[in-house]
Amino acid sequence: MTNMPPADPRIEAVATRLKEAAQKRAEAYAPPTEWQPIWKRPRKPKSIKAKKAEPAKQRKRLKAAGVRRFYGAQSPRPRPRPRQSRIGSAAARRDTRALSRMRHSNAWLW
């Protein structure tokens, strides 16, 4: 039989405090309630006020979009015209393309 050291009251006090703290933590981490992802949880019914506010919000949003669309069409920048000028500007486009190639080449070094 081994000799047990005499019980030290300070160590006993610390041990009881540790046990109590561990017990409190265990209670805090009680078995979790049945967890469900948010899309499976039961829905909280909307209040009548919230239900009525929804279409009002949508009307407001759609009206604002219509206003933006209207003023976008009124903008002062030129709209694309029928492209009849295309035919005459083919030569100009060719020249521009050639100039662009020159600009991006290192021909100017010679």
Secondary structure, DSSP 8 states (H G I E B T S, - for coil): --------HHHHHHHHHHHHHHHHHHHHT--------GGGS------HHHHHHHHHHHHHHHHHHHHHHHHHHT-SS-------HHHHTHHHHHHHHHHHHHHHSSGGG-
